[in-house]
Amino acid sequence: MAATGNEEQTLLPDIEEEAEGMEREMESEEEEEEGMGVEHSEEEDEEDTSEDERENEAEIQRLEEQLSINAFDYNCHVDLIKLLRQEGKLHRLRKARQKMSELFPLTEEIWLDWLKDEIRLTEDESDREKVYELFERAVKDYMCPEIWLEYVQYSIGGMGAQGGIERVRSIFERALTAVGLHMTKGASIWEAYREFEIVILSTVQPPPGSVASKEQQELLNAQLERIHTLFRRQLAVPLMDMEGTYAEYSDWADDGVPETVTHQYRRALQQLEKCKPFEEALLVSEPPKLAEYQAYIDFEMKEGDPARVQIIFERALAENCLVPDLWIKYTMYLDRQLKIKDLVLSAHERAVRNCPWTMGLWKSYLLALERHGADHQTVTDVFEKALNAGFIQAADYVEIWQSNLDYLRRRVDFSKEWSRELDELRAAFARSLDYLKEDVKERFSESGDLSCIIMQIWARIEALHCKNMQKARELWDSIMTKGNAKYANMWLEYYNLERSYGDAVHCRKALHRAVQCTSDYPEHVCDVLLNFERVEGSLEDWDAAVQKTETKLNRVNEQRARVAEKEAVLARQEEEKAEHRRKAKADKKAQKKSQKTDRAGDKRKAEDEYEEEWELPSKRLRGEEDFGSTAKEEHMETESGLFSRRAPPPRKTEPPGFRKNQQGLSEAPRQPQDISKEQRKDEECVFVSNLPFNLEDPEGKMRTLFQGCGTVQQVRPIFTAKGVFKGYCYVQFEDRLAVSEALKLDRQEVDGRPMFVSPCVDKNKNPDFKVFKYKTAMEKHKIFISGLPYSCTKETLEDLCKQHGTVKTIRLVTNRSGKPKGLAYVEYENEAQASQAVLKMDGTMLENFTISVAISNPPSRKMEDKAAPSRILGAAMLRQPQGARGKGRTQISLLPRSLYRQSAPDAKAENGTVSAPHATVTDGVHGGPGTASLDTQTKSLSNEDFAKMLLKK
């Protein structure tokens, strides 16, 4: 309900003071948010200040000069505006902003800075009108709720002027139309509008104890109706936190909420529930969120509400303004569905300003202008801008010229012998050819129109509409002189034109020229000429055509024969070169082979002996990474120390801690722990991995660590063939209850590394068992933090995260050595707290590190297929794991198999003597059944003996 002039006059004296107060409050808040210019302390050195000013001025001049060369340098515009604002050069700053806004749509940040600067400089009513004009330009670039909110707040400051209240209401209504459906930010506009009307209501209410006049009562009722209407309109729109709005209306309405309003509110709530998954996906995803917006757009298009489709498109474009495909999809939807002139043309204009390099957007813009009846000058201006947009390929200029020529052709009335539009069309054709020949060719080294499409269209128009075959023939002569005479399809196109609009004489002439010039498909052109003479020609014409075609085909066959002969010669030469290379390679290989001795035969015998002695079932060959192996699987490596056969071979150098390990094994007291395979139970055993390779006395260390979990029956550390600890072991308990307690020690540090404790599972019986399980789906109550400093502790992170909710657990991610990776998972009590933490913490600083926070959504881990056990280069060699592309050459051991053979005795060569065989060390315990004496018998060896050992068969 619009306010009358008398109503405004009644309200003005009462609200002028309040409006001025609101304006002063708004200006004070703006001054607190951001100051303009650079503040200098009084004690600052004047020389340094002048030096900085000179440097800034030089930089400003450099940027201005660069823009004079390339006005489309976006970053240069931004840097110049920032520097001018810093220096407080208001006049040049305004000019720079104006120039940039003419070329590009400005971002929300740039517009808000510009608007706030202009608002501060406002002195009288004429200046306020300039600010209004600036706001009008700002709201056209993007759909920004913040700019609209700033606009309505600024207009409230001027509502004391004549017609000010109606102007404020008009701006509010436009803001609701533009952003009122924004599901997350639209409520702020509705609430501001409602608060404004409530303030107006307070000015028309009579003082307490007084009786309102009839006129005052009418004003009061009208104002109450406005507020009721705003509540009803808002409750019909699905917005976040609309439950609070409904509760507020219930308290505000004296007669309660009408049933119709409640029904609309429930429908809006249902729509809100449908949209919530998409809004949550946008909330937790990272920019540019293109996939999430695309899914949201598809959903709204299926729902079929044009207003909601438009608002989600605008939201997506505000964050992805440089994505041409999104603009194309939006403008296409508007062209085909809404067809509202102002809305469609505005979207097309913004599209080409954001992505001027995309020819398809300019082409659609020209068609939209013509479709909605834009005047000729407007279409021409847009086309000229398109030519200056800077397309990335020459073909784009050809296509945009074609669009303009199509538009000009549709304007011509060909029923008249002459018209100004026809002259304009011919002039445009001539200009297009010159433009492609000069401007485009200079930039791209080609015109982009190799087939002369534009000239062909011009020739068809002249022949069909203007009946001017002479001009059409001239154009085709020009086409053929541009390198197209050798192509049969070009001659046939010209022939069809003559056949349709010319005469038989020119058709015959064209075909004779085609036979003479064509080089790609001469047989086809010859057939067309002969068929034409069968229908149109005389005997003399037929004879001439036959003679011409035979001569042409003979010449073509001779040329092809020469080319084939030349290719054959080249092929023979290449084959000879390849044969020469193969021969040289074979000679080199034979020369190397001749230098070898009979070691190959000796080595083969050694390998055969090795395979017989060390043959093991292939089913027991497993990789180190099979953490869930059972006692049966690891018996090969642990029960006898070395594949159940003999002790470790001699080593000249030992790894760090090796001697200490050996001393620990021999000196530390041991309880008898030989447990038969039948007594071992997987459910009473745990697998411990990721231990340091140089761990001193791993058996004793494990007993100490796990003795609090239950009675440790046996500890089986795993060693390599050379006696080096492999970093993992098995711990056997007396009962199952101890296993659950032992698993609680998972990731406890041992000598600076996290120890991994997992159940012992036979993977032959449970092939799908996975030791380490983790969720791969989205966990909405848990957040993932990256970019943390390596020095960050759980306590520091907990202090940071508990500000946004109740923290249940925190896990800092480390590598296998226990060093932090700068990543963490934090679990909250519910999804709301996690979402709040993402909003508040993402992008914040922690110890000079910018952290990124998102809802936990770990990727699924693809487990590699396990390689089947097989025998490779002898049964005693462990199979190499296959890579992502299968087994490669580099995965095959190039070491001779005979060198893999373990020496028969545990020998130690000193000064030409070698010790006799002795027993192996079983599970680190010396002695026991089956062990041999450690006494050695020495025998002197000569150089000849060593040679025989090396070449032993």
PyMOL commands that set and color helices and strands:
alter all, ss='L'
color gray80, all
select helices_A, chain A and resi 5-33+46-69+74-87+90-103+108-120+125-141+145-156+164-179+186-204+214-235+242-252+259-284+290-303+306-319+324-338+341-354+359-371+376-387+394-411+420-444+453-464+469-484+488-501+504-517+522-536+539-594+599-614+618-620+631-638+658-667+682-684+698-706+737-743+794-804+831-841+889-891+897-900+943-950
alter helices_A, ss='H'
color red, helices_A
select strands_A, chain A and resi 685-689+712-719+725-733+748-750+753-759+779-786+807-814+820-828+845-846+849-850+852-856
alter strands_A, ss='S'
color yellow, strands_A
deselect
rebuild
show_as cartoon
